[in-house]
Amino acid sequence: MGIEDILMHDESLFQNINAFDPDYVPPNYNFRDTQMEAMAMSIRPAMRGGQPSNAVVLGSPATGKTTAMRKVFELVEKNTEKVVCVYINCQIHTTRFGIFSQIYKKIFGHTPPETGVPFSRIYDQIMKELQKNSKSLIVAFDDINYLFQSNNANKVVYDLLRAYEEYPGVKSSIFAILSDLEFKYAFDKNVNTVFIPQEIIFPLYTYSEIEAILGDRVKAGFFPGVLSDDILEQVSMYTLENGDLRVGINLLRSCGNIAEADASREITQEHLDKAIDSIVSVNIMDTLGSLNDNEKAVLRIAADYDGIYTAGELLELSKEKIGISKSSFNRVIDKLEFVRLIDTKFTGKGVKGNSRQIILRFNPDEYSF
């Protein structure tokens, strides 16, 4: 089939290709009731004129944190006019002005002028409007680590949580969302006294949950009969092994695109195999690109060795080459294992049998980092 035939071919396998988009919010959102209830409990006092609580929302990437937050905000706004909910994507909005512009937009329906207006005036207008209407403000910072990287986290959180000192009666809280297993960032003392969060943990999805979620996407995205139960099971198992639901969703879309280019009416094993090959290298490249300097340096040292290091051997070499401390090294190893670039395997040797082998999960010759 030539490129023109592919472009003109109007028989699609997709009944809704948007069902495979990263920001698609499914009508049935399952397996996160406990976490959404915890989020709602933090916000509920504000619906009665009280003080909402702060929360830290933690979990691996693609465990449903953002979707759950958006769903809860939607429900809150449907049930009360007393609470203003603002979702901030910190990968996009990292400056103090940019963040408060988004809050301003939510309250007034338009963004403030980008030039000529001092930050203090925008801040004052926001707080006076909340004060006048007795409305609480809840702000969710998704990927809050980007605010720490731009050194704006303390100032922004301080501006929000201590607003009541200058504007009596203003009630505000924040949800700090982080794709990690613990909140490793330290706020300044003057922020810590007001930011006392509860933790809301999003665990990894189980195999049966993954299969059910992907099955719902298949029903929403493809026409009936396009994808067999056998292929769905393989995609679900692959997703479980990679620990990231987005991998499975991308894989389904990729399978559909490859099958369509093949003018096939269904997705076959061959289409799945091709899709897996194309997706693996992209994911590893993205993950490698997201590492910090220390993480890359330790990974390079591990990759330069033909055999398998123990953690102790790799620590000694890393100390020698990059001057890393033991605690920082352990954090790096935990992170590299968390993002699935390495496996660690206990050997039963060493002190209390705790010696670990460091095993790469990818071929370092195929990637530059």
N, C-alpha and C positions, 0 to 999 in steps of 0.2 A: 504494500500500500504506500503510495507517494505522500509527500507532506500535504499536498492540496486535498487529497482524499481524506486524510486525517482531519484537516480543518473543516472540511465540508460535511463530514460524516455526522448526520444529525440524530442517529439512534444512540442515545446515551444509556449507560448502565446506572447513572446517578439520577435518583428522583429529587435529591436535594444535596448538592455537593457541599453546601455550607455546614452540613452536619459533621463534617470532618475538619472544620476550622478550629483553631486553638481557643477562640473566644465564644464559640457556640455554647449557649446555655440550654441544656436539654430540658424538656417539659417535666420529665420524671427525673428528679435528682435524688438518687438513693445512697444509702450506706453512710450518710454523714449527719443523721438526726442528732446524735449525742453532741457533736461539735456545734451544730447550729443552735441547739438548745442552750449550750453554754454561752454562745455569742449573744443570744436573745436575753439571757439572764443578766448579762453585763449592761445591756442597753435599757432593760425594762424600767428601772427606776426613773430614767429620764422621761418616759412616757407619762409618768405620774407627777412630773415636776421635781423629781429628786435628782441626785447626783449619779450619773452613769459611772461604771467601773472601767478601768483600763485593762487591756489584755494583750498578751503576746501569743501569736498564732504560729505554731511550729509544725514542720513536717517536710518530708522529702519533696522534690519538685513533682508536680502533677499528682498531688494527693487530694485535690479538690478545695484547697484553701480559698483561692480567689472566687471560685463559683459560689461556695458556701457564703462568703462575705457578701457578695452581690445579692444573693437570694435573700439573706437576712435584711439587708438594707432596703430591698424592694418591699418586703413585708412590713417593715417598720413604717416606711413612708406611706404605705397603703392604709395603715391603721391609725396614724396620728399626724397632726400638723405641728406637733410640739417639738419634733426632733429633726434636725438637718443632718443628713448622712452624706459624707463626701468620701469618695474612693479616689486615692491618689496612686498612680503607677510611678514609683520612684525611679524607674529606669528612664522615664520620660521627663518627669518634673523633679529636679534636684535642687533648685534654688529657692530661697526663702520667698522671693517675689513670685516665682512661678507657682509655688504651692498655694500661697494665699490668694493668687489670682484665680486658681481653681475653686477655692472656697467661696470667693467673692462671686464667681460665675454661678455657683450653685444657689447662692442666696438671692442675687439680684437678676439672674437670667442672662447676664452678658459679662464679658471680661472687662476689667478696668483698662483705661488707656495704658499702653506699654511705655510711653515716655511722658515726662513732665509731671507725673504724680508720684510724690514720695511714698515709700512703703508705709510710713506711719499713718498716712491718711487712709489708705486702703484698710489697714488693720483696724483703725478707729471706726470706720464705717461698718465693717463686719461686726465688731463687738457691740456697737451701739444698736445695730439692727437686731441682734440676738437678745440684747438686754431689753429693748423696747417691747419685743413680742414674746418675751419669756420663753425663748426657744433654746434647747440644748444643742450642742454641736458634737457630732461623733465623726472622727476622721480616721480612715483606714489607710495606713501606709504600706502598700504592697512592695515587697523587696526593699525593706527599710535599710538594708545594708548599703544601698547606693547613697543614702543620705549621710551615713557615717563616712563613706569614701570621699564625699564632697565637703565634709566637715560642717554640714548644716544641721545635723540631727539634733544636737543639744539646743541650738537657738530656736528651731522651729517647734520642738516639743515644749520648750520653756514658754514660748509665745502663746501656745495653745492652753497648756495646763495651768499656767499662772495668770491667765487673763482675768480671773475673778478678783484679783487683788486691785486692779485698776478699774474694772467694770463689775461692781458688786452684783451678784445674782446670775452672772454668766456661768453656765455649767458646761464643761467640755470633757471629752475623754478620747483616748486614741487606741486603735488596734494596730499593733506592730506585727506585720506579717513577714515571716522569714523562712526561706527554703533551707532549713537546717534542723538539726536535732536538739540544739540548745541555743539560747540567746547569749552570744559570747561578747556582746558589746556593752561598754560601760558608759552610762550617762554621767554628766557632772553632778556634784552633790546637790546643787540647787534644783536639779530636775528630779533626781532620785527621791527627794522628799515628797514629791507629788505623783511620781510615776511608780505606783506599786501595783504591778499587773498580776492578774491570774494567768496561768498557762493553759492554752487550749491546744491539745496535741492531735495531729492528723496522722494516724498510722498508715503504713503501706496497705494498699488494697490486697485482699486475698485472691487466689485464683478464681474462685466462683464469683467474687464481686467484679473482677476484671472481665470475665466472660459475659456477665450480665450487662455491664456498662457498654462493652463493645457490641454486644448483641443489639442493644437499643440503638446504637449509632448505625449499625447495619440496616436495621428496619427503617430508620429515618432517612438514611442516605442513599441506599441502593434500592432498585426495584426488586420485588420478590424473585427468588430463584437465582440471583446473581452470585451469591456467596454461600457455599455449602457449610454445614455444621463442622465438617472435618477441617476446612480452611480456617473457620472461626476459632476452633480449638487450638490450631497451630499458632495463629496470631496471638491468642490469649496467653499461651505458654511462653511465647517469645517475649511478650510484654512483661509477664511475671519475672522472667529471667533478667530483664533489663531494668526492672524496678521503676518504670516510668510509663504511665498511661498514655502520654503523648506519643510515645514510640508506636504503640498499637494503633492509635487513631491515624497517625501519619502513614503507617503501613497499609491500612485499609484504603486510604485515598490513593496511595501509590499503586496498589494492586488494581484498583479500578481504572486508573489512567493507563496502565500498561495493557490491561485487557482490552480497553477501548481502542488503543492504538493498533491492537492485534485484530480488531474487528470481531472480537469474541463476544458472545452473549452471556458468558459466565467467567468467573475468575478461576483459573486452573492452578495446579501445583507449580507449573512453570512460571506463571505470573507472580506467584508468591515468592518463589526463589529469587527471581530477578529483583523484586521490590526490596527484599531483605538485603541483597548485595548493595543496592544503591543507598539504602538508608543507614547502614552500619557506619560507613566512613564519614558521612555527614555528622552523625551524632558524636563520634569520637573527636572530630575536628572542633565542634562547638564546645565540647567539654574541656579539651586542652586549651582552647582560647580563653576560657573563663578562669583559669588558674592564676594565682598570684605568683610572684617571682620565686619565693621559697618553695612553693609546691612544685613549680616547673623544675627548679634546680634539683630537688630530691628525686623527682621522677627521672630526670636525665641521668643522674648517678646510678639509679637502679637499672636504667635501660642500657647503660654502657657496659654492663657485665653480662657475659655469656651464660653464667650459671644462675643459681638462685641465692640471693642474700638472705641471711637472717636479719631481723629488725635491728639486733645489736650491731652487726657488721655494717649495716647501712647507716646507722646512727653515727658510728665512729668515723666513717668516710665523709658523711655530711658535715660533721663537726669540723673535720680537717679542711674540707673544701669551701664550705660557705659559713662556717662559724655559728651553726644553729645550736640552740640549747635543747636539752632533752625534752622539756615540756612542749616547746614549739614543734620539735620533730614528731612527737606523738600526735599532736593536733594535725599535722600535715598527713601523717599515715592514716589517721581516722578519716580525714577529708577525702584522700585519694581512694580509700575503700568505699566511702559513702557515695562518691560519684562513679564508682565501678570501673576505675582505671586499673586497680590492683585487687588481688585477693590476699588475705593473710591466713596462714594455716599454722595452727599450733603443732609443734613437733614432739611435745612431751619431754623435751630436754630443757636444760637451763635451770634457773632458779625456780623452784616449785613447778617445773614442767611448763613454764610460761614462754619459752622461746618460740618466736613466730617466724615463718618463712614469708618473704614478700614475693608474690607471683604477679607478673604483668598480665592484664587481660586483653592486651592488644599488641600488634606487631609494631614496635617503635620505628622500624626501618621505613614504614609506609607513611609516617606522619612527621612533620617538622614542628617542634615546640621548644 
